[in-house]
């Protein structure tokens, strides 16, 4: 029997193929998805991973066996699947493992209208239904009850609707799609716009022969930075495997953090929709809420993760939301995330201001951050409690919205346990690089310290 507990994560299903996630499991999840949603029509798409063909066929067969018609969108980016779920008002399933290595695959699922499904909003129930479905008779042959639909042009039109084409300047853009789905969707989106697009590694190849499709890691930006400098490009765009995230590189070859891009896009959205609410997750830089307030908006802080961001956007009517991890959410995109929309908004800002990205970013860069630092510890809960006790004794402001956040005024940090590994994730921000490094060493030094006798 498959170990579903190992592959059902907080926001999606993800595991190695075929030992953890195989066609039998995919068929069971397909049945469960239809049972959970009660839908008579569902949407299915996949990224370029070789295992995606067998997995989607099995999932679709399971869905048909449960009584649904399947609309197969073929190869797609995750944000294209969300666009389909929003525009066609049907639940959707995207087969992808995002930035993970080739041996992995997974399933991101959403309700009609691109509403999120997470652990607390249905994923746990789908897991139990899938567990029951594993014991059911075999589903019908692949292909029955399945129709095919190409939405790429409609999706590209939708993405382009976020900028005024008449105000765009002839900028030179390098896009590193890392052999992921950006190689399919980016050229179609840029078609007809006045940008000169230079693609790095556009061939769809789920083995990622050039570098991992994980742009949050600085090592995976090196080729893009070199190409931007060598060609004199105005901007570089780095996409992950399923092309829903993007990281930017300015004309000097310097990368922008997800927080900095969030602040930048927030200014554009607040100019377009004055006085709006903007969501940011709690590991974003303090500069993000500062910039939102300065531009007349209302910042709302939330937990890390797309299901929490989207839920708060729905509650508050927020026009935009951003995460430090490079996910950017738009109200007019069914509150779903899209790296390509975020990229076009920034290109629009560059065009209208006639300023390079290195200049636009300058007023928004106010602090030094550590990036995410992962440390293996034996007992994450015990370490977090120890750290909380120590800093509470020093008068720090503390909250437990998501993990542990400790704010000491001129510097702060967040500690979050991994959902799947004995790891603590540290994000820390301070006024400058030297104090940032010093405080990182201070906090990590507490991880393996002996507990105080007062807590024995």
N, C-alpha and C positions, 0 to 999 in steps of 0.2 A: 504494500500500500504506500502511495506517495506521501511524503512528509509535507503536508500543506502548511504546517506551522512555520516551516523553514523558508517558504517562498512568499507567503503573504506578509508584506511589510506594512508600514504605517500609511503609505500613500498608493501603493501599487503591488503587483505581483512581480517577483524577480528571482531568477535562479539560473543555475548552469544547465545547459542543454547537452545531452538528453537525460542526465542522471537525476536532476531535480524537476525540470520542466520539460515534459515530452508531450506528444500528441494525445495520449490518453488523459493526461491532466488538463490539457487545453480544451479537450472536448467536454470534460466535466465542468470546467469553469464557464464554457459557453452555455451549457444547460443552466447552470446556476445564475448566470448573468440575466438570462431571459426570465427565469422564475422570479428573481429579485425585482427586476424592473417592471415585470408584467407587460412588457412591450411586444407589439406584434411586428415591429420592424426595428432592426438594429443596424448600426454602421460598424464596419471593421476595416482597419488599415494596418500597414506594416512598414517597418523601415527596411534597410538593405541587407540585414543579416540573413545568411543562408538558411538558418533554421526557421525563419519567419514563414516561409511558404508552407511547410508541413504543419506548423503550429496554427496558422490562420485557417487552413483548410479543416483541421480537426475542430477548432473552436466554432467555425461556421456550421459544421455538421452537427455539433452539439446544440447550437442555437436553433437550428432547423428542427431537430428532434424535440425541442421544448416548445415548438409551435410558432417560432418567429420567422419572418422573412429577413434575409440578410442582404444588405447593400455593401458590396465589396468595393472600397475606394482604391485598392491597389497600393502601390508605393506612395508614401505620404510622409510629411513631417507631422509631429504631434500637434502643432498649432493648426495644421490643415484639418486634422481630425476634429479638433475642438470647434473650428469654424463650421464644419459639416454638422456636428451635433447641435450647434446653435442655429444655423440657418435652416436646417431640415427638421429641427425640433425632434430629434430622436437620440436614444442612448448610443454611445459609441465605445469601441474598444480598440486601442492602439497597441500593436505588438512592437515593443522596443525595449532595449535595456539602456537607452540614453548613452551615457559616456562610458559604460562598463566595457570590458574586453570582449572579444568576439565570442568566447565560449558562453556568454550570458545571453538570455533573452528575457522578456517580461511582458506584462500587460498593464497599460494605464487605462482605466475605465472612467466613464462619466455618464451622467444622466442626460436626458433631453435638455436642450438649452445650454449644454456644456457645463451643467452643474456638477461639482466635484463629488467623487466617491472616495472617502478615506476610511481609515480604520474605525472611526467613530460614526461614520455616516453610511455604513453599508458593507464595507469590505469584510468585516468580521462575519456578517450574515452570509455573504457570498461564499466565504471559505467553508462555512458549515454546510451550505447547500451543495457545494462542489464535493465535499467529503461524502455526502449521501449519494451524489450522482456517480461517483466512482464505482459503486456497486451495481449500477443500472446496466441493462443490456446495451450492446453496441449501437451507436447512432447510425443513421442512414449514410449512404456513400457520400463523399465530398462532392460538392457542386450542386446538389439538389436544393431548390429553394433559394438560390443565390443569384442576384443580379449585379452587374458591374456598372460603376458610375465614375466618370472622370470630372473632378471638381477643381482641378488645378487652375484653370483660367478664372473661374469665379472667385477662388481664394485669392489669387494675385490681384484682381480688381479690388477686392475688399481691403487688402493690405495697403494698396496704393491710395485708398480713399482717406487715409490718415494724414496725407500731405497734399498741399496745393501744387500740382505739377507745374503751374505757370510761374511759381516763385523759386523753383529749384535751379541751382547753378550747376555748370558742367564740372562736377567734382570727380576726382580719380579715386576709385574705391578698390581695395584689395579685400577679397573674402576668402578666408581659409575655411573650407567646408569639411576638411579632415576625412574625406571619403564617405561622409555621412549624407543625410537627406538634404542638407543645404545645397548640395550639388544639383539637385533636381529643382528645388523650389526657388532658390535665390535668382537664377537667371530669368525665370518666368516673371518674378516680381519686378525685377529691374528693367525688363523689356519695355521700351517706350519712354523710359525716364532719361534725363540728360546726363546720366553718370557713365563714365568709362569704367566698366567692371572687369577686374582682373581676378580670375578664379584660381585658387591654389587647391590642388587635390580634389577636383570636382567629380572624379569617377566614383560611382557608388560601389563600395567594397567593404562589406561588414567585417573583413579581417584587419582593417585599419593598417595598411602596409607602411604608411609614412610616419604617423604619430598617433597616440590615443586621441579620441574625439572628446577631450576633457579640457576645455579652455580655461577653467579656473586655476589650473596648474601652470605656473609661469613657464615651465620647460616646453609646454605645448604651444606657446606663443612665439617662440624664437624664429621659426620660419616666416611667420607673418610679419614680425617686426623687421626682419631683414629685407623682405620684399617691399615693404612700405618705404624703407629708407633707400633701397636700391633704385626704385622706380620714381621716387618723389611723389608718392601718392598722398592724398589728403587725409585718408583714414583707412584703418584696417578693421575688419570684422571677423571674429573667430566664433564659429558655431560648434555646438556639441553634436553628438551622433544623430539625434532626432530633430535637431535644428529648432528647438523651442527656446534655447538659451543663446545669448550672444554676449561677447566681451569685446570692448573697443580698444583700438590702439591709435594714438594720435599721430600727426605727421612727423613727429620727432622719434617715433618708435616707442613711446611710453604708453603702457597699458593703463586703462581706467578700471577701477574696482567696480563691483556691482553697486556699491553704495553711491559712488560718484555718478555713475550712469543714472541711478534712480533719482538723485537730486537734479541732474541735468534735464531728464525727461519731465520730471515734476514741474520745473519752471515753465516748460513749453505747454504742458497741459493746463496749468493754472492761468497762463496768458490766454489760452483759448476758452477756458471755462473758469472765469474769476470766482474766487471764494469757495472753491470746491474742497472736498475732503480727499486726502491722499493717504493711502495705507503704506506703512513700512514695517518690516519685521524687526525683532528686537536685537538682532546682531548688526543692523545697519549702523553706519556712523551717526554720531550725534549731529553732524552737519546736515543730515537729511531733514529731521524735523525743524531745525533752525531755518533752512532754506525754504521749506514749505511755509512757515509762518511769515518769513520776510516777504514772500510773494503773495501773501493774502490768503493762503490756504489753511486748512485745519489738518494737522497730522494726527494719525491714529496708529498706535503701536500694537503689533500683534505677534502671535507665535510664529515660528518658522514653519513653512510648509504651505503648499498651494491650497489645500482644503480650508485652512484657517484664513488665509488671505482672501480667498473668494467669498467665504462666508461673511467676513467683516465688510467686504465691499458691498455685498448685498444688503447688509444691515444698515450701512451708513450712506449708501448711494455714492460711494467714492468714485471719482473719475479715473483714478490710476492707483496702482499698487506696485511696489518694488521690493525685491529681495536681494540681499548681499550676494547670493549665489548666481545672479544673472538672469533671474526670472522677472519679467515685467508684464503686468496685468492691466488691461484696458476695459473700462466699462462698456465701450462701444464695440468690444470684441467678445461680447458675452461674458465679460469679466474673466476671460481666459488669458493666458500668457502667450506672448509672441515676441521672439527675438527680432524678427524681421520688421515688425511694426516699430519697435523701439529704435532700431537702426535707422529707419526712414525718418522718424521724428527728429533724431539727432542730425541727420543729413539736411533736413529742412531748416533746423536752427542754424547750421553752418551756412547754408545758402542765404537765408534772409539777413543774417548778421554780417556776412562777408568777413567773418573772423575764423581763423583756424581753430581746430579743436583744442590745441594747447593753450589758447587764450580763453576760450569759453570755459574750460575746466578750472582755471586758476582761482576764481573767487569762491569756488565750492570746496576746495581742498584745504581743510583747516586743521586736521589732526593726522597723527601717524597710527596705523593699525598693524596688528600682528599677522593678519590673515588667520585662517583656521589652523590650529595646531592640535594634532591628535596624539594623545598619550595613553599607553596601555596601563591600566591599573587593575588590581585584583577585585576591588569592591567599589564601583563607581558611586553608589549611594553613600557609603561611609566617607569617601573622600569629599564629596560635595558637602555633606553635613559638617565635616571638620573645617573646611574652608569657610563655610557660612558662619560658624561659631567664632572663628578667628576675626573675621572682618566685622561681624556684628559688635564684637567687643571693642572695635576701633571706631565705632560710630558711623559705619557705612550705611548708605541706603540700600536696602535689599528687597528683591522680589523673586517670586517663584512662578512667574507667568509661563516660562519655558526653561526648564533647568534652573540654574541659579544666576541671577544678575546682581552684581555688586557695583555700586556707584560711589566713588570716593571724591566726587566733585570734579577735579581736574583729570581724572582717569577712571576708567570703568572696565569691567569684563563680564563675559557670560560663559558659564560652564554648562554644557549639555552632554548627557550620556548618549552614546550610540544606541540605536534600537537593536542592533544585531551583533555587536562586538563589545568586548570589555575595554572600551575606549572612552576617554573624556575629550570633548571638543572644546578648546579654549579660543575665544575671540576677545581681543583686548585692544583698547584704544587709549592713547595718551597724547599730550600736546606735541611731542616731537619724537624722532626715531630713537634717540638715546634713552629717554625715560620709558618709552614703550618697551624696549629690550630689557631694561632693568626690571620693570614690573612683570614682564613675562617670566623672567627668571625667578622672581619673588613668588609668584603664584604657583608655578610648576614645582618649586622647591617644597611647597606644602603638601604635594600629592603623596609623597612617601615619608613624610615626617611622622614621628611617633605621636600618638594621641596624647593630649594633655591628661595628667592624672585626674583632673576634675571631671573628666568624662568617662572614667573607668567604671 
